[in-house]
Amino acid sequence: MADAVRRASIAVVLALVGASCGGDDPPVAVTDATGSTMNSDPATAPDTQPDPIPPAVTSDPSDTTTPADIPTSLAPSTADTAACAPGAVLLPAESEPVRVILDTDFASDVDDVGALAVLHALADAGEAEILAVMVSDGGDAPSHRAIDAINTFYARPDVPIGVVAGAAPAFPSAYVAELASAFPNDVEDPPAAVDLYRQILAGEPDGSVTIVSVGYLTNLDALLASPPDEHSASSGAQLVAAKVKRWVAMGGYYPDSVDHPFDAEFNFAEDATATLNTVANWPTPAVFTGWEIGDVVLTGAVLQAETPPENPVREAYRLFNGGADHRSWDLTAVLAAVRGTAGAFEVCAGRNVIGGGGSNSWQQDGANPHGYLRLVVPAAEVASVLDRLLIAPPGRL
């Protein structure tokens, strides 16, 4: 997820607060400035001797105060006051490890790295099983090798990796090439993501897989449209309907992207056709975690002091923004996908309606199979949970 790359520097965005939200996007070449302007107060940082795997947030949901050192959303939002049709059934806590396929635009923003690290920590805790990682980012960056370097660090070098086929959004990366060259990895010729999706889904029990997308929906659109093949006699849509329990997507702004500073959130906007097709045609329950969630949850700085230099996650954050705290769009999506609402979120049910350019609006209706997340605890509490997962050494169990 790379709003930091596409959107603007924080200084530019701050200048837009209070103005109308209908302007054009700034050039994609502008880079993120959160590292120097939006760090958390060290006094509020997590304990340097954390529990091995932190529990779910259990604060009083009525306490929604945001600490002064954690910035609120930079865009005016109606999310805090909009009515919410309860939809907790869309994202229940699971009694068995959540079987996850992660789909990521692993290149432009470091929160994709953080999301993969959090997923590994949850797998080490016995809360998740990683079935595969798919890359939705195009271009020449060796994202599959960087992902394999992280998988190898967490002692899961055999996790399958698939890459997007055909045209796809592509952005430069501050960390991918370095991770691929400096850390052990051995994936040289990964399969197409759609082929790997079909192979894995065909072999899984019905209704058992959670797909977590934290990037463009290019792969998922292609999966739904895929024909029968040697892996399954079912179409892609039929295969998803049979095998996927739920889809958790980091994308959009809720309840309406008219309140987003740039009208449409990055993941939804960069392949708007795929967004429209996937959201409209997805055949199982879907839960969306929007820009406004990760925007206020700042994590990652703790990696530099609390993890060793051979940790590729630490190095990715250092290369991206000097190792400072960063927004946690993708990390929060993984946390919710595995732990459910976890005392930190509520789910508002309805239907996500995609408009032009990847914009979105919400139709409230408890009978529909979509939901979006809202924070019900201070952002700093979720950040503390995520930071402890980020620094958990591999192989805790």
N, C-alpha and C positions, 0 to 999 in steps of 0.2 A: 504494500500500500504506500503510495508516494505523493500524498497531497503536498508534502514539503517541497518536492521537486516541481510539481506542476503549478502550484498556487502562487506563492510569492514569499518574500522574506517576511518575518514576523512584523518588522517595522511597517511594511506596506500594508499588511492586514490590519494592524492596529489603527492605521490611518483611515481604514474603511469602516471601523465600528461606528455605528450611529448613522452611517450613510445608507442609501438604498442598496439592495443586493442584486441589482440587475446589470452590473458592468461586465465587460468582457474579461476573460481570463488573462492574466499577465503571461509573458513568454515562459515556456517551460525551462529555459536555461537558468532562471532565477533559482537559487538554492536556499536551503533551510537555514534559519538563524537561531533556532531554539537553543542550541548548545550554549550560546553566550548570553542569552537574555532571559531564559525561563527555567533555570535550575531550581530544584527544590532546596529549601533551607536544610543544611546538614543536620540541624538539630532535630529534624523530623525524619531523618533517614532510618531505615530498618536497623535493628540490633545487629551488630557485627558478628554475633554468635547465634545465628537463627536456628530455629528448629529445622531438622533435616528437610521436611516437606511441610509447608505451612497449611493450616486448615482453611476451610472456607471462611469467608467473612461472616461474622455473626452479630454485627452491630444492630442496634435498634433501627428498624427501617424508617422510623419517624424522624430520625436525625439526618437531615440532608444538608447540613452546614458544610460548606467548602472552606478549608483552611485558607488563610490569607496568602500563603506562599504558593498555593496551587491555583493557577489562573482559571477563571471560568471560560466558557466557550467564547471565542472571539467574534462569533456571529450572534446577532439577536435571535433568540429562539423561543418558540412557543411550546417546546417539548415539556417544560416543567409544569405547565398549567393545562395542557391539553387533556381531555378526558381519555381514560384508558379502559378499554374493555379487557377484563382479566383474561390472560392466556397462558397461565403457568403450565397447563397440561402440554403445551407445545415444547417445553424445555424442562422436563422433570429430572430430578437427580436419579442416577442409574445405580443399580446394585452390582452390576458387572462392569468390567473395564470397557470403556467406550472404544469401539473399533473405528478408527479415524483414517480417512484419506484427506491430506492437506493439499490444497491447491493455492499456489502462491506466485505473485509477480516478483520473484526473488532477484532483485537487482538494485532498484532505484532507492528504496528506503530501508533503513536498518530494522524497522519494526517487524519485517518478515523474518529476519534472523532471530529476533527475540521470540517471535511466535513459535518457531521451530524448537528453540531451546526450552520454552515452557512446556511444549508438548512432550519433549523427551523427559523432562523432570516429572511430569504427570504419569508418563509411562513407567518410569522408575518406581513411582509410588504405587503402582498397580492400579491406577485409575484409568489408564488408556492403553490401547494397543495401536501402534502405527502400522497401517497396512501399506501405505505408499505416500510419496510426495510428488505432486505434479507441478510443473513450471508453466505459468501462463505468460511470462515475459518473453518477447521475441528478441531478435538481434543476435549478436555474436558473443555476448558475454557468457562465459562458461558456468552458468548458474548451477547446472547439474553437478559439476565438480565441487563447487562451494558447498552445496547442500550435502553432498556425500562426505565432505570434510567434517561437517558438523555431526552428521549421523555417525561417522567413524569415531569422533571424539566421545560421543555418548555410547559407544560400544554397540552400535547397530549399523554396521557397514553394509549389511545386506538388505536394508530397506529399499524396495524398488523405487526408481525415479523415472518419471515420464516427462517429456518436453512437448511444448506446443508445436503443432504442425501448421505450416502455411503462414499467412500474414498475421501479425500480432503486434500490439503496442510494444515499443522498446525504448528504454531510457539508459543513459550511462550509469555506471555503478562506481561508487567510491571504494567498494570492498570485495566484489566478486572475484576479480582476477587475482588479488592478493591471497584470498583464502584458498583459491584453487591451486596456487603455486607454492604456498608456504606450509600447508597442512596436509597430512596424509589423506589420499582419496584415490579411487581407481575406477570410477565410472567414465568410460570413454565414449560409448555409443548408445545412449539411452533410447528406449522406444518412444514412439509417439504417445502422447498422453491419452488420447482416446482409445488406442489399442490396449494400453495398460489398464485403463479404467474398466474396459469391457472384460478383460481377462480376470481381473481381481473380483469385480462384482459377480461374475458368473460363478465363481468358486465360493462365494460367501453364502451363509444361511439367509433366508428371506428376512427382510426387515431388520437387518443387523448392523448396517453401516451408517456412520455419520460422515458426511462430507463437509469439510470446513474450507470455505474459499476466503482468502484474504488478498485477492488480487482481481484481475480482470476475469470476466465470465466466459472468455473465449473457449476454453476447454469444455466447460459445461454445456455451452450451446452446441458445440460439435458432438458431444456425447449424446445429447437428446436426439440429435438428427441422424445419428449413426445407424447403418443398416445391420441386419443379422450378419454374423461372420462365423469363423471357426470356433469362437469362444461361446457363442450363444445364438440360438435361433430367434431370439427376441430382438426387437428394435431397441435403440438406445433408451427411448422413453419408457418402453415396457420393462427393460432391465432395471432402470432406476426405480420405477414404481414397485417392482418386486423386491429389490435388495436394499434400498436406502431407507433408513428409518427417518432421518431428518437431514436437512441442509441448514448449516449455520453460515451466514455470509457477512463479512465485513464490507459494507457498501451502503451508500445512501446517507440521508440526513433526515431525522424524524422529529415530528410527523410530516414535515413537508420541506423539500429542499429549496423552496423559495426563501427560507431563512438561512441557507448556506451562503457564505460570502461570495461564492462563485457559481451559484445556481444549481450546480450538480457536483456531487462528490466524485473524487478522482477515479476510484475503481469502477464506478458505474459509467463515467463519462468517456473513458479512454477507448472502450469498445461498446459504444452505446447500442448497437444492433444486437450484440450478444446479450447485453443486459436486458433489453426488451424481450427477446425471445426466451431467455432462461427464466426470468421472473414470471412471465405470463404462462409458461408451459410446464413449470416444474410440478411433478405429479405427487409429491409427498409434502408433509409439513416443512415450512421454511421459517427460520428466525433470523432477523437482520439486526446487526449491531452497527450503529451509525457513527459517523464522523464525530458527533457530539460526545460520544462515550470516551473514546480513546483520546480525544482532544484535551481532556482535563486530567488524565491519568498519566503521570510522568514517571518513567522508570529507566534503569540501565546504568546510571552513574556508579552504582555499587559494584559493578563488574570489575572496574579497574583496581579497586582495593581488595576485593574479596575473592578473586579468582586468579589462577596462574596464567602466565604469558602463553602457555600452550593451549589455552582455551580460544578457539576461533571465534566464539561469540564475543568475548571481550575484545578481540582484535577488530572485529567488524564495527563495533561501537566506537572504538578509538579512531579508526579510519574515517568513519562517517562524520562524526562531530566532535572529535577529541575526547570521547568517552563521557560526555555530559548526559544528563537525563534527556529523554526524548519521549514524545507522545506514543501512546501504546494502543493504537488502533487495532492492530492485528493480534496482539497479546491478549486483549480482553475478549476477542472473539474465540480464541482457543480455550481460554478459561471457562467461558460460558458453555461452550460446546461439550466440555468434559464434565464440569461440575454443575451444570444447570444454573438456576438462579443463585444458588449458593449463598443466600442471605444478602447478596450484593445488588441484585437486579430484580426488576419486575418485567413481565412480558405483557405487552399490549397487543391484543388480537385484532385482526382485520385483514385488509388486503393491500399489498404494496402495488401501486399503479405507476408504471414507468412512462414518462413523457419524453419530449424531444431532448436530445443530447444527453440522455442518461439521468435526467431529472426524475424526482420521485415525489409522490404524494400518497397520503394514507387514507384509506376508507375504513372507518371504524365499523367492525362487524365481528362479534365474538364467534360467529359460526364459520368464518373463513379460515383457511389453513395457514395464514401468515401471522407472524408476530414481530414486534421490534422491542429492543431492550431499553429500559430506563434505569439509571443508577438510583439506588435508594439508600446509599451510605456515602460518607465523604469519599471523594476520589482518592485521597491519601491512603485510605485503608485498603482499597483495591491495589494501589501501587505497592504497598508494603507486601502483600501476598505475592504479587508478580515478581518483585525484586528477590524475594526469598527463593522462589522457583528458579529464577535466572541464575542464581549463584549456587544452587544445590549441586554438589559434585556428582559426576556420572555414577550410575550403579549403586544408588543408595540401598536398594533392596537385595 
